[in-house]
């Protein structure tokens, strides 16, 4: 399912999203993941798993995921549902890890600038994110607009 250019731009802006998976028994798990590439015309989202303890086990048992994020400033958000392919080929993974490291550095600098401007620091930042373990390719099959809709109108898209 194709993503709009606006959706891809928002994903690129946020870079860290919540990904929900479930075990074969339906036990849910949600954790932060680092988005490293979006191919909107193919409906593909790549993320690196930063906290892999439960997620990888779930993905091997049940390849369905949900990716959610919201931009509070612009009051827009989406949920993408799809199926995954786990990629562990070190050459491919390392290419995306290099990209992620550059993104993580930008995130850290942006947060530090905001903290200096506010005159505060929460003591937690992107520097402490764990190293990625593997790459996940998500083929999007459903898209939901997370904004409240007018009664009777839905913004759900589904692959046919």
N, C-alpha and C positions, 0 to 999 in steps of 0.2 A: 504494500500500500504506500503510495507516494505521500511524502510530507511536504507541506508548503514551505516556501523559502522563509517565511516569517517564523515558522516552527523551528526550522533548522538554525536560524539566527539566534533565537532564544536559547536553544540547547547549547549552542556555542558560547553564548554569553554566560550561562550559568555554570557550565563545566562540571559541577558536582550535583548529582541528582539522587533521589531515593529510588532504589530498585527493590521490588518485592518479588520473592520467589516462595515456593511452597514445596514441602516434602511430598513423597508419594502418598503419605497419610493425610495431607492437607494442612500440616502445621506451617503457618506463615512465618516469614522472616523478611525484614526490610533493613537495608543498610545503604550507606553512602557509596556511590561509585563515581569514578572520574570518566566523564565523556571525552573521548579522544577524536572521534570523527563521526560525522553525519553525512550520509549520501541520500539527500532528500528524494531524488528521482527514482532511486531503487528501494526506498523505504527501509534503509538500513542504518542502525545506530551501533557504534562500537563503544564499549566501555572496558576499562581495566578494573579488575576486582581488587579493591584495597583491603577489604576485610573478608577473607575467603573461607573462614572456618565452616559456616553453615551454608553459604550461598552455593559453593561448588557442589557440595553433596546434594543440595536441592536440585540444582540444574541437571546433574547427572540422572537423578531420579525422575524429574519432571521438568522438561525444557520450556515451560511457560513462564514468562515474566511480565511485570508491569513496571514501567518507568514513569515516575511522577515528578513534576516540579511546578513551582508557581513563582511568578515575578510580582511581588507585592507592590512595587513602585508603579508598574504599568497595569496592575490588576489583570493579569493574564496567566493562564496555566493549562497544562495538558497532561493527559495520561496516555501513554503508548503501551499497548499490549502486543506481545509477539512471542515468537519461538526463537530459541538460542542455539548457537553453535559455539562450543568452547574451543578456543585456538591456543595451543600450547607450544607450537613451533617457535623455538627461541629466536630465530631470525626475525620472524614476523612480530612476535611480542616485543622484542627489543626496539624495533622501529617505532612502535607505539609508546613504549616506555620513554624513549627519548622525547617524543612529542609531549607526553604527560609531564615530564620533568620541566620542560619550558613553561607549560601552562601553570604548574604548581608554583614556579618562581614568580610568575606574573600575579597569581592569586596572593601570594605572600606579600609582595611589594604593595599591591593595592590595599590589602588589609592594614599593613603597617602605616601607610599614608593616611588612611581614614582614622586609625587610632591616634596618630600624632595630631591630626586636625581636631579630634575630639578631646585630646588630652587624657586618653585612657587606654587601657589594654586589658583584655580578658585573659591573657596568658596562654591561650590556646591558639594555634594557627596551623596553616598548611604544612609548615616545616615538619610537624609531627605525624603527618599521615604516613601510614606504612607503605613499603614498596609494593608495587603491583605484582600479583602472582601469575596472572594469565589474562588473556584477552577474550572478550565475549562479543560475538556478532549477533545482533538482534534483528530479525526480519519482522517488521511491524505489520500486524494483521488488523489492529483496531486502534482508533484514535478517539479520545474523548476530550472535549473542551471542559475544563474544570470550573469555568465561571458559571454563576447562577444564570439560568436561562429563563426567558419569558415562558409563562405557563403554556404548555402545548407545543413548544418548539424545542427540538433536540439538536445538538450539534455533534452527535455520535456519527462516526464514519466506520464502516466495516467492509472488509474485503469480501468480495462476492465470488 
